[in-house]
Amino acid sequence: MTNHFQEFNSLTVEHIQRRNKVHEICRQYSRSPSKGDLNRLKSLFKKVGEGVFIESGFYCDYGDKISLGNRAHTIDKAGKPYPIFC
């Protein structure tokens, strides 16, 4: 049986730089959820559907594996759903 998984090392220079860039974009959006900051945040994702809303406070490490379908919702820290609109 072939193993299709690749080992992932989050401590490479490239991953650290990517993570730092993504964290800064998330922080900027949380401080000032403007259209420009929203577009920068959305550009990180693999796919973003229609009618998606991203709340201030959204956080991710890389973003490139995130796909948000139409009218996607997320869960806040208290476990309550909230919409993500883009």
Backbone as numpy.savetxt, mean C-alpha at the origin, in Angstrom:
# Nx Ny Nz CAx CAy CAz Cx Cy Cz
8.75 -32.93 -6.61 7.90 -31.75 -6.61 8.80 -30.50 -6.61
8.49 -29.57 -7.48 9.27 -28.36 -7.61 8.79 -27.30 -6.63
9.73 -26.66 -5.95 9.39 -25.57 -5.04 9.36 -24.27 -5.83
8.21 -23.61 -5.90 8.04 -22.39 -6.67 8.26 -21.13 -5.83
8.64 -21.30 -4.60 8.85 -20.16 -3.71 10.30 -19.71 -3.77
10.50 -18.40 -3.78 11.84 -17.85 -3.72 12.11 -17.36 -2.31
13.33 -17.51 -1.88 13.71 -16.98 -0.57 13.68 -15.45 -0.65
13.14 -14.82 0.38 13.01 -13.37 0.41 13.87 -12.82 1.53
14.77 -11.92 1.18 15.63 -11.29 2.18 15.27 -9.81 2.23
14.58 -9.40 3.27 14.13 -8.01 3.40 15.26 -7.07 3.80
16.44 -7.60 4.04 17.55 -6.77 4.51 18.53 -6.39 3.40
18.19 -6.65 2.15 19.06 -6.21 1.05 18.95 -4.69 0.93
19.96 -4.08 0.38 19.97 -2.62 0.20 18.75 -2.18 -0.61
18.43 -2.91 -1.67 17.30 -2.55 -2.52 15.98 -2.59 -1.76
15.78 -3.64 -0.94 14.53 -3.75 -0.18 14.43 -2.69 0.90
15.54 -2.39 1.54 15.53 -1.36 2.58 15.20 -0.01 1.96
15.82 0.30 0.81 15.54 1.57 0.13 14.08 1.65 -0.32
13.56 0.57 -0.89 12.16 0.54 -1.33 11.23 0.75 -0.15
11.48 0.03 0.94 10.64 0.13 2.13 10.65 1.56 2.69
11.82 2.17 2.75 11.92 3.54 3.24 11.14 4.51 2.35
11.23 4.33 1.04 10.49 5.17 0.10 8.99 5.01 0.29
8.54 3.78 0.39 7.10 3.49 0.56 6.60 4.04 1.89
7.37 3.86 2.95 6.98 4.39 4.26 6.83 5.91 4.21
7.73 6.59 3.51 7.65 8.05 3.40 6.40 8.46 2.61
6.07 7.75 1.55 4.86 8.05 0.78 3.62 7.84 1.65
3.60 6.78 2.44 2.47 6.53 3.35 2.36 7.63 4.40
3.50 8.05 4.95 3.50 9.14 5.95 2.99 10.44 5.34
3.45 10.76 4.12 3.01 11.99 3.46 1.50 11.97 3.25
0.97 10.83 2.81 -0.47 10.72 2.60 -1.23 10.85 3.91
-0.71 10.27 4.98 -1.38 10.35 6.28 -1.39 11.77 6.82
-0.30 12.51 6.60 -0.23 13.90 7.06 -1.13 14.81 6.24
-1.20 14.57 4.94 -1.94 15.45 4.04 -2.52 14.63 2.90
-3.70 14.05 3.11 -4.29 13.18 2.08 -4.79 13.97 0.86
-3.84 14.57 0.13 -4.18 15.33 -1.08 -4.25 14.40 -2.29
-4.77 14.92 -3.39 -4.89 14.14 -4.62 -3.50 13.69 -5.12
-2.50 14.60 -5.02 -1.15 14.24 -5.45 -0.55 13.14 -4.61
-0.73 13.24 -3.28 -0.22 12.20 -2.39 -0.97 10.88 -2.62
-2.27 10.98 -2.90 -3.06 9.79 -3.20 -2.54 9.11 -4.46
-2.25 9.89 -5.49 -1.74 9.32 -6.73 -0.39 8.66 -6.52
0.48 9.25 -5.70 1.77 8.63 -5.39 1.57 7.31 -4.65
0.61 7.29 -3.72 0.32 6.07 -2.98 -0.23 5.00 -3.92
-1.17 5.37 -4.77 -1.76 4.40 -5.70 -0.72 3.85 -6.68
0.27 4.66 -7.03 1.29 4.21 -7.98 2.14 3.06 -7.42
2.12 2.87 -6.11 2.87 1.79 -5.49 2.22 0.43 -5.73
0.90 0.42 -5.92 0.13 -0.83 -5.95 0.18 -1.50 -7.31
-0.02 -2.81 -7.27 -0.07 -3.60 -8.50 -1.31 -3.23 -9.32
-2.45 -3.06 -8.63 -3.71 -2.76 -9.31 -4.62 -2.00 -8.35
-5.35 -1.01 -8.89 -6.33 -0.27 -8.10 -7.60 -0.16 -8.93
-8.71 -0.67 -8.38 -9.99 -0.63 -9.08 -10.67 0.73 -8.94
-11.90 0.78 -9.39 -12.72 2.00 -9.32 -13.37 2.11 -7.95
-13.59 3.35 -7.51 -14.31 3.59 -6.27 -13.59 3.11 -5.03
-12.26 3.15 -5.04 -11.46 2.71 -3.90 -11.10 3.93 -3.06
-11.20 3.82 -1.74 -10.87 4.93 -0.83 -9.79 4.48 0.14
-8.74 5.26 0.25 -7.66 4.95 1.18 -7.69 5.97 2.31
-7.92 5.49 3.51 -7.97 6.36 4.69 -6.58 6.87 5.04
-6.55 8.05 5.63 -5.33 8.55 6.23 -4.90 7.54 7.28
-3.62 7.25 7.35 -3.13 6.24 8.29 -2.82 4.92 7.63
-3.11 4.81 6.32 -2.77 3.58 5.60 -1.26 3.38 5.63
-0.83 2.13 5.75 0.58 1.81 5.88 0.86 0.48 5.19
1.96 0.42 4.45 2.42 -0.85 3.89 3.94 -0.79 3.78
4.57 -1.93 3.53 6.03 -1.97 3.42 6.52 -1.80 1.99
5.86 -2.44 1.02 6.34 -2.39 -0.36 5.24 -1.93 -1.32
4.06 -2.48 -1.22 2.92 -2.05 -2.02 2.78 -2.73 -3.35
3.85 -3.25 -3.92 3.79 -3.78 -5.28 3.04 -5.10 -5.41
2.68 -5.70 -4.32 1.87 -6.94 -4.35 0.41 -6.67 -4.01
0.06 -5.40 -3.75 -1.29 -5.04 -3.34 -2.16 -4.78 -4.56
-3.29 -5.47 -4.62 -4.30 -5.24 -5.65 -5.60 -4.91 -4.94
-6.20 -3.78 -5.30 -7.47 -3.37 -4.71 -8.53 -3.39 -5.79
-9.57 -4.18 -5.58 -10.66 -4.25 -6.53 -11.59 -3.06 -6.40
-12.61 -3.05 -7.23 -13.61 -1.98 -7.18 -14.25 -1.90 -5.80
-14.41 -0.68 -5.31 -15.06 -0.40 -4.02 -14.46 -1.24 -2.88
-13.14 -1.36 -2.86 -12.46 -2.16 -1.83 -12.60 -1.52 -0.46
-12.55 -2.35 0.57 -12.62 -1.90 1.96 -11.44 -2.49 2.71
-11.01 -1.81 3.77 -9.95 -2.34 4.62 -10.46 -2.46 6.05
-9.63 -2.97 6.91 -9.97 -3.13 8.32 -9.03 -2.23 9.12
-9.59 -1.45 10.06 -8.74 -0.59 10.88 -8.17 -1.39 12.06
-7.37 -0.75 12.89 -6.70 -1.43 14.01 -7.68 -2.02 15.00
-8.90 -1.46 15.08 -9.91 -1.98 16.01 -10.69 -3.14 15.39
-10.36 -3.51 14.15 -11.06 -4.61 13.49 -12.33 -4.20 12.80
-12.57 -2.89 12.68 -13.77 -2.40 12.02 -13.48 -2.11 10.56
-14.38 -2.48 9.66 -14.14 -2.20 8.24 -14.27 -0.73 7.95
-13.45 -0.22 7.06 -13.63 1.12 6.54 -13.28 1.10 5.06
-13.95 1.92 4.27 -13.73 1.89 2.83 -12.40 2.50 2.45
-11.90 2.12 1.27 -10.70 2.69 0.68 -11.16 3.27 -0.66
-11.23 4.57 -0.82 -11.67 5.18 -2.07 -10.52 5.84 -2.80
-10.35 5.56 -4.08 -9.31 6.19 -4.91 -9.95 6.78 -6.15
